[in-house]
Amino acid sequence: MTPNRSLKKINVTKTEVTDKVCIEISEYLKQPGLLLHDLNLSRNMIAADGLIALSSALQENTSLISLNLAQNLIREGGVKEFVDALKVNKTLEELCLSLNKINNTGLEAFSGFLKDNSTL
């Protein structure tokens, strides 16, 4: 089956998205020629494995402008990989991680990265 490349916005807020589903969404994000600009995954159950999968997708995706991961189960797991992906991704302009439990080490990784990032 050919994936739908014409979607511009996906909102799956509060739909119990797990790491497993997030991994599948991440594979979709790797498709060439996507027009998707806005992905809202807030208020779900995404944790380390989902964040790592999104990290891999963000290294390849060139269309996503806004990513909302607020109020998930994100802690320290996967944060390093996510920050590394953000260093490569040049299209993301908006990122929301509010109401997660990212520790000081993770916050330091983000703050160090944001000093040099020109798009976020």
C-alpha positions in Angstrom: 0.0 0.0 0.0 1.3 3.5 -0.9 1.3 5.9 2.1 -0.7 9.1 1.9 1.9 11.8 1.3 -0.6 14.7 1.0 -1.6 15.0 4.7 -0.5 18.3 6.1 -1.6 17.8 9.7 -2.0 14.8 12.0 -3.5 15.3 15.5 -3.7 12.2 17.7 -4.0 14.0 21.0 -5.1 11.8 23.9 -5.6 8.7 21.9 -3.4 6.4 24.0 -0.5 6.4 21.4 2.1 4.0 22.8 5.8 3.6 21.9 4.7 0.8 19.4 2.4 3.2 17.5 4.9 6.0 17.7 7.4 3.7 16.0 5.0 3.1 13.2 4.3 6.9 12.9 8.1 7.4 12.8 8.4 5.0 9.9 5.7 7.1 8.1 7.7 10.3 8.7 10.7 8.8 6.9 8.8 8.6 3.6 10.2 10.9 0.9 7.9 13.6 -0.5 5.7 14.1 2.6 3.8 17.3 2.9 3.2 16.8 6.7 3.9 20.1 8.5 2.2 19.5 11.9 2.2 16.4 14.1 0.5 16.5 17.5 1.2 13.5 19.7 0.4 15.2 23.0 -1.3 13.6 26.0 -0.3 10.1 25.1 1.9 7.3 26.5 5.1 7.9 24.4 8.3 7.1 26.4 11.9 6.3 25.5 11.4 3.8 22.6 9.0 6.2 20.9 11.3 9.1 21.4 14.2 7.2 19.9 12.1 6.2 16.9 11.0 9.8 16.4 14.7 10.8 16.6 15.6 8.5 13.7 12.7 9.9 11.7 13.6 13.5 12.3 17.1 12.8 10.9 15.4 12.0 7.5 12.2 14.1 7.5 12.3 17.4 5.7 8.7 18.6 5.9 7.8 18.7 9.6 7.6 22.2 11.1 5.7 21.6 14.3 5.9 18.7 16.7 3.9 18.5 20.0 5.0 15.9 22.5 3.5 17.5 25.5 2.2 15.4 28.4 3.7 12.1 27.5 5.9 9.7 29.5 9.2 11.2 28.3 11.9 11.2 30.9 15.7 10.9 30.4 15.5 7.9 28.1 16.0 8.8 24.4 16.6 12.5 25.1 20.3 12.4 23.9 19.2 10.7 20.7 16.4 13.3 20.2 18.8 16.2 20.7 21.3 14.6 18.3 18.4 14.4 15.7 17.5 18.0 16.2 21.1 18.9 15.3 20.5 17.4 11.9 16.9 18.4 11.3 16.7 21.9 9.8 13.0 22.2 9.2 11.4 21.9 12.7 10.4 25.3 14.0 8.1 24.4 16.9 8.7 21.8 19.5 6.5 21.3 22.6 7.7 19.0 25.4 5.8 20.5 28.3 4.5 18.4 31.2 7.0 15.6 30.7 9.4 14.5 33.4 12.7 15.3 31.7 15.5 15.5 34.2 18.3 18.1 34.6 20.7 16.2 32.4 18.1 16.1 29.6 17.3 19.8 30.1 21.0 20.6 29.9 21.3 18.7 26.6 18.4 20.8 25.2 19.7 24.1 26.5 23.2 23.5 25.0 21.6 22.6 21.7 19.3 25.5 21.5 22.1 28.0 21.8 23.3 27.0 18.4 20.0 26.1 16.7 18.6 28.7 14.2 15.3 27.1 13.4 13.7 26.2 16.7 
